[in-house]
Amino acid sequence: MSLDISPLLIHSDDVPQAAKVALMAARTASPEDRETLLEAAARALYWKTPLACGEARELVGLTPGTCG
C-alpha cells in the first residue's frame, strides 16, 4: 500500500509550478498517460529543487529510474 502525497505537493510553495501542473493532470489522466505525467513531475522536482532524482521519483510514486 502506498500513500498518495500528491495533494500535499500540489499545495506546497516549495514545489515548482511545472511539477504541480503535471501532478494535477496525472490525477485525472487515463492509466496510459499517468506515468508520462508523473515522469514530468519528477523531472521538474529534480531540476528545480535540491532533491536527488530517486527522491523526486519516489515522491510522485514512481519506481527508481532516470530523470533525464
CYANA upper distance limits for C-alpha pairs under 8 A (distance plus 0.5 A):
  2 SER  CA     61 GLY  CA      8.48
  4 ASP  CA     61 GLY  CA      8.03
  5 ILE  CA      9 LEU  CA      6.96
  5 ILE  CA     59 LEU  CA      7.88
  5 ILE  CA     60 VAL  CA      8.02
  6 SER  CA     10 ILE  CA      6.47
  6 SER  CA     23 LEU  CA      7.07
  6 SER  CA     60 VAL  CA      7.22
  7 PRO  CA     11 HIS  CA      6.89
  8 LEU  CA     12 SER  CA      6.63
  9 LEU  CA     15 VAL  CA      6.81
  9 LEU  CA     20 LYS  CA      7.47
 10 ILE  CA     15 VAL  CA      7.72
 10 ILE  CA     19 ALA  CA      8.42
 10 ILE  CA     20 LYS  CA      5.40
 10 ILE  CA     21 VAL  CA      8.47
 10 ILE  CA     23 LEU  CA      7.47
 10 ILE  CA     24 MET  CA      7.68
 15 VAL  CA     19 ALA  CA      7.17
 15 VAL  CA     20 LYS  CA      7.33
 15 VAL  CA     45 LEU  CA      7.38
 15 VAL  CA     49 THR  CA      8.29
 16 PRO  CA     20 LYS  CA      7.01
 16 PRO  CA     44 ALA  CA      7.22
 16 PRO  CA     45 LEU  CA      7.16
 16 PRO  CA     48 LYS  CA      7.11
 16 PRO  CA     49 THR  CA      8.39
 17 GLN  CA     21 VAL  CA      6.68
 18 ALA  CA     22 ALA  CA      6.78
 18 ALA  CA     41 ALA  CA      7.34
 18 ALA  CA     44 ALA  CA      6.62
 19 ALA  CA     23 LEU  CA      6.57
 19 ALA  CA     40 ALA  CA      7.40
 19 ALA  CA     41 ALA  CA      4.56
 19 ALA  CA     42 ALA  CA      7.51
 19 ALA  CA     43 ARG  CA      8.35
 19 ALA  CA     44 ALA  CA      5.77
 19 ALA  CA     45 LEU  CA      6.78
 20 LYS  CA     24 MET  CA      6.59
 20 LYS  CA     41 ALA  CA      7.56
 21 VAL  CA     25 ALA  CA      6.70
 21 VAL  CA     41 ALA  CA      8.39
 22 ALA  CA     26 ALA  CA      6.55
 22 ALA  CA     37 LEU  CA      5.76
 22 ALA  CA     38 LEU  CA      7.05
 22 ALA  CA     40 ALA  CA      6.78
 22 ALA  CA     41 ALA  CA      5.79
 23 LEU  CA     27 ARG  CA      6.88
 23 LEU  CA     37 LEU  CA      7.31
 23 LEU  CA     38 LEU  CA      6.86
 23 LEU  CA     41 ALA  CA      6.63
 23 LEU  CA     60 VAL  CA      8.41
 24 MET  CA     28 THR  CA      7.77
 25 ALA  CA     29 ALA  CA      6.48
 25 ALA  CA     37 LEU  CA      7.51
 26 ALA  CA     30 SER  CA      8.49
 26 ALA  CA     33 ASP  CA      7.97
 26 ALA  CA     34 ARG  CA      5.42
 26 ALA  CA     35 GLU  CA      8.17
 26 ALA  CA     37 LEU  CA      5.99
 26 ALA  CA     38 LEU  CA      6.92
 27 ARG  CA     34 ARG  CA      8.07
 29 ALA  CA     33 ASP  CA      6.39
 29 ALA  CA     34 ARG  CA      5.94
 30 SER  CA     34 ARG  CA      6.56
 31 PRO  CA     35 GLU  CA      7.95
 33 ASP  CA     37 LEU  CA      7.06
 34 ARG  CA     38 LEU  CA      6.72
 35 GLU  CA     39 GLU  CA      6.54
 35 GLU  CA     62 LEU  CA      8.38
 36 THR  CA     40 ALA  CA      6.85
 37 LEU  CA     41 ALA  CA      6.82
 38 LEU  CA     42 ALA  CA      6.66
 38 LEU  CA     60 VAL  CA      6.74
 38 LEU  CA     61 GLY  CA      8.24
 38 LEU  CA     62 LEU  CA      7.81
 39 GLU  CA     43 ARG  CA      6.67
 39 GLU  CA     57 ARG  CA      7.87
 39 GLU  CA     62 LEU  CA      8.18
 39 GLU  CA     67 CYS  CA      7.97
 40 ALA  CA     44 ALA  CA      6.75
 41 ALA  CA     45 LEU  CA      6.74
 41 ALA  CA     60 VAL  CA      7.72
 42 ALA  CA     46 TYR  CA      6.56
 42 ALA  CA     53 CYS  CA      7.91
 42 ALA  CA     56 ALA  CA      5.51
 42 ALA  CA     57 ARG  CA      5.60
 42 ALA  CA     59 LEU  CA      8.31
 42 ALA  CA     60 VAL  CA      6.98
 42 ALA  CA     67 CYS  CA      7.31
 43 ARG  CA     47 TRP  CA      6.48
 43 ARG  CA     53 CYS  CA      8.11
 43 ARG  CA     56 ALA  CA      7.96
 43 ARG  CA     67 CYS  CA      5.64
 43 ARG  CA     68 GLY  CA      7.62
 44 ALA  CA     48 LYS  CA      6.34
 44 ALA  CA     49 THR  CA      8.49
 45 LEU  CA     49 THR  CA      6.01
 45 LEU  CA     51 LEU  CA      7.36
 45 LEU  CA     56 ALA  CA      6.28
 46 TYR  CA     50 PRO  CA      7.44
 46 TYR  CA     51 LEU  CA      6.03
 46 TYR  CA     52 ALA  CA      6.57
 46 TYR  CA     53 CYS  CA      5.93
 46 TYR  CA     56 ALA  CA      6.29
 46 TYR  CA     67 CYS  CA      7.50
 51 LEU  CA     55 GLU  CA      6.46
 51 LEU  CA     56 ALA  CA      6.52
 52 ALA  CA     56 ALA  CA      6.78
 53 CYS  CA     57 ARG  CA      6.69
 53 CYS  CA     65 GLY  CA      8.40
 53 CYS  CA     66 THR  CA      7.18
 53 CYS  CA     67 CYS  CA      6.25
 54 GLY  CA     58 GLU  CA      6.56
 54 GLY  CA     64 PRO  CA      6.29
 54 GLY  CA     65 GLY  CA      7.50
 54 GLY  CA     66 THR  CA      8.21
 55 GLU  CA     59 LEU  CA      6.65
 56 ALA  CA     60 VAL  CA      7.14
 57 ARG  CA     61 GLY  CA      6.81
 57 ARG  CA     62 LEU  CA      5.50
 57 ARG  CA     63 THR  CA      7.10
 57 ARG  CA     64 PRO  CA      7.12
 57 ARG  CA     65 GLY  CA      8.10
 57 ARG  CA     67 CYS  CA      8.42
 58 GLU  CA     62 LEU  CA      5.87
 58 GLU  CA     63 THR  CA      6.99
 58 GLU  CA     64 PRO  CA      7.78
